[in-house]
């Protein structure tokens, strides 16, 4: 009998009214703004009232370098959260919101899978509460105000020859990467070259996810650099008087979204920057609220630990004052075999030797997590094609290095399949207290931070950049941005900038081709190799499979 799809499993869920889900975290119903029967937003005033409460324990779920074989990081996050509730620990889950781009492209959604999902999964993966639309509208309002200011005389003396503030859309669309604006005559403005990024790469998204309230949100929005004069002086969103209107568009979106798992446990799904082109973490607002309301909070960071976990530790935790207590590194037999040189078509063939070779990738990620002083547990996300010998190879490797490892079957069995993982994480927190530290200090210069990440996390021997990029970085230092952390935009498929280099490449050179200052988010974006901030669709997009059936239900959505 064929396995049920994720969407078929989700449709069988017996969901609680969202107010009853809130009661599990002792949230009074009056502080939930319902968005239908099964979704609500948590009011900001209520979050402010929690400030004197102690924080719960924070657990990060990350993974090995992703492959087409899949790792199941979100599914493991949900399964672990359910299992901690199963063993009597009041636990909340914090996830990012899915982007429409990968949903209709090739990656799929971000609501978990099998019997470890957050629901209603169709709503979460398609528009949800409109947060991304609000972020895109606020971003593009700033672009419109900027062009309008130039049209009406350019009192700020912006240098229109240079790229200023690109527009965004929440869809993969390579044809929008580079465009020409304002064609058609003088009534339409001054023609210039520009482009689009995907919404999840927007600085407004980063600001949204790092802001600790409405006042901080507006302050950060005002700090956005929208362009420069010919003398290279920065011009900011507040110079255009745009920050107030942008904050208005984001006011309701900033309230965290509360949903539930298939086992009716509370989950916050809020914000969604990608980890390959942005900082890859859900909102600070949601994480802080969860820490005040629950004894344990399980959250994830995007892609592998070299991207998501590093940015979670060095950007989010640094900026929000968070102290993680443990990390879970997710691995699969299938992905490890790919890192060991096995082709996708051969993954179902038993090959413990390839698993052993691929374990070098897991080892590098574990070494990296240890550099932050956070104890780690390995979760083996099991597939039906895995053999005892292959799983044993992972267990033997982890045991030899003194790392706890737990095979998990949460896709098939829900919390019962991750109960052992939950107990292992609890034991790790109790027996090995974290001594959290960031990879680099604030006062290390920006180029030094780029080199530190490249060499210590990616295993690079050197970092290169054109002279123009080094000059830009020097200029950012002179403007007082030297204390910012660095957000690396890099392929998620390799420790190097070459996505084809699996396993553990070392001694390579990392090329930084472009840098952008995110003065509102307060970090430097370093774009490496051929990384694009506007993805394209694959030859056969997932959108080709998605449709409505005769009863109006969605088909093809996982």
Secondary structure, DSSP 8 states (H G I E B T S, - for coil): -----HHHHHHT-----HHHHHHTTT--GGGEEESSSS-EEE-HHHHHTTTTS---EEEEEEESS--TT---HHHHHHHHHHHHHHTT--EEEEE----HHHHHSSS--SSEETTEEEESHHHHHTTTTSHHHHHHHHHHHHHHHHHHHHHTT-TT-B-TTS----EEESS--GGGSSEEES-SSGGG---EEE-EEEGGG-HHHHHHHH--SHHHHHHHHHH-EEEEBTT--EEEGGGGT-HHHHHHHHTTTTS-EEEEETT--EEEE-----TTTS--B--HHHHHHHHHH-SEEEEEBSSSIIIIIHHIIIIIIHHHT----EEEEEE-HHHHHHHTT--GGGTTS--HHHHHHHHHHHHHHHHHHHTTT--EEEEEE--TT--HHHHHHHHHHHHHTT-EEEEE-HHHHGGGGTHHHHHHHHHHHHHS------SS-TTS-HHHHHHHHHHHTS--SEEEE-HHHHHHHHHHIIIIITT-EEEEE--SS-SSS-TT--S---S-EEEEEEEEEETTTTEEEEEETT--SS----SS-GGGG-EE-TTS-EES--
